[in-house]
């Protein structure tokens, strides 16, 4: 503490580095609390990511069993938990309750309501959850178990369940297959081609093509299905949407957007697809639409504070962040984020560099942007954002200048896919490892020459 009070930042940083290198499932919760007290943003983020990555081991520690209710609720609610199945989250919560059964027993209904019981196996629900004496003695708990069983027995009722309870968790360190959708060929023509990349095998394979050629297309993944939204077919901006099922290798049309748009940002939050801004053929847009896969309906929500085409859009810490882009006259460095609970937009710290047509993605407790165009040149520079510090910092640049690049997270790493370097459309791919702060070339796309939309379908065991 003396180092902090004396503003000896170098000593403080050294202490944080020392603790970060010694994170362990038995001490990470205490380290996170210490980091928060000392306002060590880097250490706090590292501990938080470690907790999510090693949740099962952490839940067996004395520190976890000593947590207050609000901290346990926050943990079991996180999408980022690295668990093989939801059953592990249930066992962790139940162990916490049984540690002080008399005081914590009344907390069980609130805990179970934040666990995704419908994603447990039916046999586990019947043989383990339903038979537990704490669950059997609580009416609210029994109702939650019945709801989870109905999810399996009566699929027609699934649309009526709270979306977060049926949404698979997606730890960014878990392997996901990366799909490159649409984009351009070397002549600049829009494509309907789709290919998939396995990060472990470092190999691309061709998939069934879309029904429509689409460049500057929005891509989203919900419940293992991949949505191709809007874009440009070489003549017109599109409002149409089609969805890909990787199990059947087929595309199906769904409801079109309210507005035609290309070069928009597309993300998924609480099981809903959001498209932000873009270009309709006449002007850049500030409008935002959200799509419910359950109802097949698009709804217009609060517009952004600025019209933004070719912005970077990603979900980070439960908010939609929109960075940079342009309005047809100027390129932005500004950033705003959307709170979907209050339907309001708020400013965040601006990027260090203005840019449009860049890639944006979140990984663990950080948000990243890379590449793009700043009005005078094509960029290789990349930045990282911490919400704790509310500031951006530079990371090592990519090897290649990339405008119209797509950025996606898988296996705890970031993949920059395709783009345009000022002379040629790119099929190359670079992978960023945050542990080493290095970019590495991966296998290039086989069928594309840049300008693709990307989505990652996680390979989760449920």
WOLIN-V571903 format. One record per backbone hydrogen bond with DSSP energy under -0.5 kcal/mol. CO is the residue of the C=O (numbers start at 1). NH is the residue of the N-H. If there is no record, write none. Layout:
co:CO nh:NH
co:CO nh:NH
This chain:
co:1 nh:5
co:2 nh:6
co:3 nh:8
co:4 nh:7
co:7 nh:9
co:8 nh:11
co:8 nh:12
co:9 nh:13
co:10 nh:14
co:11 nh:15
co:12 nh:16
co:13 nh:17
co:14 nh:18
co:15 nh:19
co:16 nh:20
co:17 nh:21
co:19 nh:22
co:20 nh:23
co:24 nh:27
co:24 nh:28
co:27 nh:31
co:28 nh:32
co:29 nh:33
co:30 nh:34
co:31 nh:35
co:32 nh:36
co:33 nh:37
co:34 nh:38
co:35 nh:39
co:35 nh:40
co:36 nh:39
co:39 nh:41
co:40 nh:44
co:41 nh:45
co:42 nh:46
co:43 nh:47
co:44 nh:48
co:45 nh:49
co:46 nh:50
co:47 nh:51
co:48 nh:52
co:49 nh:53
co:50 nh:54
co:52 nh:55
co:52 nh:82
co:54 nh:58
co:55 nh:59
co:57 nh:60
co:58 nh:61
co:61 nh:65
co:62 nh:66
co:64 nh:67
co:68 nh:71
co:68 nh:72
co:69 nh:73
co:70 nh:74
co:71 nh:75
co:72 nh:76
co:73 nh:77
co:75 nh:78
co:78 nh:81
co:79 nh:170
co:81 nh:83
co:82 nh:56
co:85 nh:88
co:85 nh:89
co:86 nh:90
co:87 nh:91
co:88 nh:92
co:89 nh:93
co:90 nh:94
co:91 nh:95
co:92 nh:96
co:93 nh:97
co:94 nh:98
co:95 nh:99
co:96 nh:100
co:97 nh:100
co:98 nh:101
co:100 nh:104
co:101 nh:105
co:104 nh:107
co:105 nh:108
co:107 nh:111
co:108 nh:112
co:109 nh:113
co:110 nh:114
co:111 nh:114
co:112 nh:115
co:115 nh:117
co:116 nh:119
co:117 nh:120
co:121 nh:125
co:122 nh:126
co:123 nh:127
co:124 nh:128
co:124 nh:129
co:125 nh:130
co:128 nh:132
co:129 nh:132
co:132 nh:136
co:133 nh:137
co:135 nh:138
co:138 nh:142
co:139 nh:143
co:140 nh:144
co:141 nh:145
co:142 nh:146
co:143 nh:147
co:144 nh:148
co:145 nh:149
co:146 nh:150
co:147 nh:151
co:148 nh:152
co:149 nh:152
co:149 nh:153
co:150 nh:154
co:154 nh:157
co:155 nh:158
co:157 nh:160
co:158 nh:161
co:162 nh:165
co:163 nh:166
co:164 nh:167
co:166 nh:168
co:171 nh:174
co:172 nh:412
co:174 nh:411
co:175 nh:459
co:176 nh:199
co:177 nh:179
co:177 nh:457
co:178 nh:197
co:179 nh:181
co:179 nh:455
co:180 nh:195
co:181 nh:453
co:183 nh:191
co:184 nh:449
co:185 nh:188
co:189 nh:185
co:191 nh:214
co:192 nh:210
co:193 nh:182
co:194 nh:207
co:195 nh:180
co:196 nh:205
co:197 nh:178
co:197 nh:199
co:198 nh:202
co:198 nh:203
co:203 nh:198
co:205 nh:196
co:214 nh:183
co:215 nh:232
co:216 nh:263
co:218 nh:229
co:220 nh:227
co:222 nh:225
co:224 nh:246
co:225 nh:222
co:225 nh:227
co:226 nh:244
co:227 nh:220
co:227 nh:229
co:228 nh:242
co:229 nh:218
co:231 nh:238
co:232 nh:215
co:236 nh:233
co:238 nh:231
co:238 nh:261
co:239 nh:257
co:240 nh:230
co:241 nh:254
co:242 nh:228
co:243 nh:252
co:244 nh:226
co:244 nh:246
co:245 nh:248
co:245 nh:249
co:245 nh:250
co:250 nh:245
co:252 nh:243
co:254 nh:241
co:261 nh:231
co:262 nh:279
co:263 nh:310
co:265 nh:276
co:267 nh:274
co:269 nh:272
co:271 nh:293
co:272 nh:269
co:273 nh:291
co:274 nh:267
co:275 nh:289
co:276 nh:265
co:278 nh:285
co:279 nh:262
co:283 nh:280
co:285 nh:308
co:286 nh:304
co:287 nh:277
co:288 nh:301
co:289 nh:275
co:290 nh:299
co:291 nh:273
co:291 nh:293
co:292 nh:296
co:292 nh:297
co:297 nh:292
co:299 nh:290
co:301 nh:288
co:308 nh:278
co:309 nh:326
co:310 nh:357
co:310 nh:358
co:311 nh:313
co:312 nh:323
co:314 nh:321
co:316 nh:319
co:319 nh:316
co:319 nh:321
co:320 nh:338
co:321 nh:314
co:322 nh:336
co:323 nh:312
co:325 nh:332
co:326 nh:309
co:330 nh:327
co:332 nh:355
co:333 nh:351
co:334 nh:324
co:335 nh:348
co:336 nh:322
co:337 nh:346
co:338 nh:320
co:338 nh:340
co:339 nh:343
co:339 nh:344
co:344 nh:339
co:346 nh:337
co:348 nh:335
co:355 nh:325
co:356 nh:373
co:357 nh:404
co:357 nh:405
co:359 nh:370
co:361 nh:368
co:363 nh:366
co:366 nh:363
co:367 nh:385
co:368 nh:361
co:369 nh:383
co:370 nh:359
co:372 nh:379
co:373 nh:356
co:377 nh:374
co:379 nh:402
co:380 nh:398
co:381 nh:371
co:382 nh:395
co:383 nh:369
co:384 nh:393
co:385 nh:367
co:386 nh:390
co:386 nh:391
co:391 nh:386
co:393 nh:384
co:395 nh:382
co:402 nh:372
co:403 nh:420
co:404 nh:451
co:406 nh:417
co:408 nh:415
co:410 nh:413
co:413 nh:410
co:414 nh:432
co:415 nh:408
co:415 nh:417
co:416 nh:418
co:416 nh:430
co:417 nh:406
co:419 nh:426
co:420 nh:403
co:424 nh:421
co:426 nh:419
co:427 nh:445
co:428 nh:418
co:429 nh:442
co:430 nh:416
co:431 nh:440
co:432 nh:414
co:432 nh:434
co:433 nh:436
co:433 nh:437
co:433 nh:438
co:438 nh:433
co:440 nh:431
co:442 nh:429
co:450 nh:184
co:450 nh:449
co:451 nh:216
co:453 nh:181
co:455 nh:179
co:455 nh:457
co:456 nh:458
co:457 nh:177
co:458 nh:460
co:460 nh:462
